[in-house]
Amino acid sequence: MKAAPFTLHRPTTIDEATALLADVAEEGGLVLAGGQSLMPMMALRVAYPPHLVDINAIDTLSRISVADDMLSIGATVRHAAFHRPLPETGVLGRLLSTVVRHIAHYPIRQRGTFCGSLAHADPASEWCLVAATLDATIVLKSASGTRFVPAAEYLEGAMATAREPEEILVKARLPLLADDARFGFYEFNRRAGDFALGMALATYDLAGGAMRNVRVGLGGIEEKARRIAVAEAALEGRQPGEKVFAIAAAAAIADVDAMEDASTSQEYRRDLAGVAIRRALKVSMAAETAGK
């Protein structure tokens, strides 16, 4: 199939883009950045917006910057920008370059965008998991002003976010990690490049042999990525090891409300949550992964 007819708008400033979207949002107008989710949906007539506001000509949205211990990622920054750790991003840069290799395939990463993944809010999105686990701030801009929304509030469910129709997701802000922070990421899918059936991200500082500032997130298991507080509590202040990792995994299994579909049962995904957390934590113990 082919996309339904639509009008393409190509603003060159954020103000022009928000003004355009304010005019067409009520008609179903959408924003186009990477298009790796939107274009297939339009081709299949799952989505048929009468207007597209293409933001790729807005230079300021293609920038990555570090300031005040935050990494800011503009709306048109491609996945491929994270293939190698970025200067001045330290452990966070290594984390992002680890995670990005699991996103779809190389050609898609050349066009798809970090913020576009957040805007689409697929439960299996690796970047949504990163945003949720690290408590990212999502910056939304409309003709009437700017909103700064914590990731936990922004992600509302499967393909559902707190973004209003007239708002553009212009930036995501991630906190830099401590120089001695450790992290681990694990994703399971049936074939390389397929959507994840489940994944986990864990970060923590190691002080006096004990885990501190523990963050554990799950993606692909429930309808949205989120931090798993019970797993974090089981790990905080404890020495890393297989036994405590198993305790955290068991707590997560009891806590999650796993999704179910035609090919994957709820019980399978619930058990996978525990496996993903244990394996992500095991990865975190590897010195080379932690950047030591």
Sequence and secondary structure as in RCSB ss.txt:
>XXXX:A:sequence
MKAAPFTLHRPTTIDEATALLADVAEEGGLVLAGGQSLMPMMALRVAYPPHLVDINAIDTLSRISVADDMLSIGA
TVRHAAFHRPLPETGVLGRLLSTVVRHIAHYPIRQRGTFCGSLAHADPASEWCLVAATLDATIVLKSASGTRFVP
AAEYLEGAMATAREPEEILVKARLPLLADDARFGFYEFNRRAGDFALGMALATYDLAGGAMRNVRVGLGGIEEKA
RRIAVAEAALEGRQPGEKVFAIAAAAAIADVDAMEDASTSQEYRRDLAGVAIRRALKVSMAAETAGK
>XXXX:A:secstr
      EEE  SSHHHHHHHHHHHGGGT EEESS TTHHHHHHTTS   SEEEE TT GGGG EEEETTEEEEET
T BGGGGSS  TT HHHHHHHHHHHTTSS HHHHTT BHHHHHHHT TT HHHHHHHHTT EEEEEETTEEEEEE
HHHHEEETTEES  TT EEEEEEEE   TT EEEEEEE SSTTS  SEEEEEEEEEETTEEEEEEEEEESSSSS 
EE HHHHHHHTTS  SHHHHHHHHHHHHHH      SSS HHHHHHHHHHHHHHHHHHHT TTTTT 
